Amino acid sequence: MLEIYRLDHRKVDETKVLDEWSYILATLFGPLYVVFHGFIALSFLMLFVSILIGAVATVALLFILVAVESTGIRTVAIIVIPVLAFLAQGIVGLEIVVAGYMRRGWREGY
């Protein structure tokens, strides 16, 4: 389901693999994960995206809790919305890191 990235650099002759663990780390640490890979400026973009994802998830959850009277739907929303928000953060975090590597001359491996 989640794409695994294999990045190669011609000049350095080095390979980086961004796999399932990378998604988990990006989900848990967000902007710090981007900084760890050496992309200081892009970490501010990740911080903005993390705040935006959190705000959207909070508004969606509050809307469902206020507008819906069904306990079952509320329970599902309390579980599903945060999971989707964390999943989105992991995917965006990894995409930002991959974009940073591409800007530095890395390319997807073959």
C-alpha positions as CSV (number, residue, x, y, z in Angstrom):
1,M,0.0,0.0,0.0
2,L,2.7,2.5,0.9
3,E,5.4,3.1,-1.7
4,I,9.0,2.1,-0.8
5,Y,11.6,4.6,-2.1
6,R,15.1,3.5,-3.2
7,L,17.2,6.6,-3.9
8,D,20.6,6.6,-5.6
9,H,23.1,9.3,-6.1
10,R,25.4,9.2,-9.1
11,K,28.3,11.2,-7.7
12,V,28.4,9.7,-4.2
13,D,27.6,6.1,-5.3
14,E,25.3,5.7,-2.3
15,T,21.8,4.3,-1.9
16,K,19.1,5.3,0.6
17,V,16.0,3.2,1.2
18,L,12.9,4.8,2.7
19,D,10.6,1.9,3.7
20,E,7.8,1.2,6.2
21,W,9.9,2.3,9.1
22,S,10.4,5.6,7.5
23,Y,6.6,6.1,7.3
24,I,6.3,5.2,11.0
25,L,9.1,7.6,12.0
26,A,7.6,10.4,9.8
27,T,4.2,9.8,11.4
28,L,5.6,9.9,15.0
29,F,8.1,12.7,14.6
30,G,6.9,14.8,11.7
31,P,9.1,17.9,11.3
32,L,11.9,16.3,13.4
33,Y,12.0,13.4,10.9
34,V,12.6,15.9,8.1
35,V,15.3,17.7,10.1
36,F,17.0,14.3,10.8
37,H,17.4,13.9,7.1
38,G,19.1,17.3,6.9
39,F,16.3,19.4,5.4
40,I,16.0,22.3,7.8
41,A,13.9,24.6,5.5
42,L,11.6,21.8,4.5
43,S,11.0,21.0,8.1
44,F,9.1,24.3,8.4
45,L,6.9,23.1,5.6
46,M,6.3,19.9,7.4
47,L,5.5,21.8,10.6
48,F,2.9,23.8,8.7
49,V,1.4,20.6,7.2
50,S,1.3,18.9,10.5
51,I,-0.5,21.8,12.1
52,L,-2.9,21.9,9.1
53,I,-3.6,18.1,9.4
54,G,-4.2,18.4,13.1
55,A,-6.6,21.3,12.7
56,V,-8.6,19.5,10.0
57,A,-8.8,16.4,12.0
58,T,-9.9,18.3,15.1
59,V,-12.6,20.2,13.2
60,A,-13.8,17.1,11.6
61,L,-13.9,15.2,14.9
62,L,-15.7,18.1,16.7
63,F,-18.2,18.4,13.9
64,I,-19.1,14.7,14.1
65,L,-19.3,14.7,17.8
66,V,-21.6,17.7,17.8
67,A,-23.7,16.9,14.8
68,V,-24.2,13.2,15.1
69,E,-26.2,11.6,17.9
70,S,-25.3,8.0,17.2
71,T,-22.9,6.6,19.7
72,G,-21.6,4.0,17.2
73,I,-20.7,6.7,14.6
74,R,-19.0,8.8,17.3
75,T,-17.0,5.9,18.5
76,V,-15.8,5.0,15.0
77,A,-15.0,8.7,14.3
78,I,-12.9,8.9,17.5
79,I,-10.8,6.0,16.3
80,V,-10.7,6.6,12.5
81,I,-10.1,10.3,12.2
82,P,-6.9,10.3,14.3
83,V,-5.6,7.2,12.5
84,L,-6.2,8.9,9.1
85,A,-4.5,12.1,10.4
86,F,-1.4,10.2,11.5
87,L,-1.4,8.2,8.2
88,A,-1.6,11.5,6.3
89,Q,1.3,13.0,8.3
90,G,3.5,10.0,7.6
91,I,2.8,10.0,3.9
92,V,3.4,13.8,3.5
93,G,6.5,13.6,5.7
94,L,8.1,11.0,3.5
95,E,7.1,12.8,0.3
96,I,8.8,15.9,1.6
97,V,11.9,14.0,2.4
98,V,11.9,12.4,-1.0
99,A,11.4,15.8,-2.7
100,G,14.4,17.1,-0.7
101,Y,16.6,14.3,-1.8
102,M,15.5,14.8,-5.4
103,R,16.5,18.5,-5.2
104,R,19.9,17.5,-4.0
105,G,20.6,15.3,-7.0
106,W,19.3,11.9,-5.8
107,R,17.1,9.9,-8.1
108,E,14.8,6.9,-7.7
109,G,16.8,3.7,-8.0
110,Y,16.4,1.2,-10.8
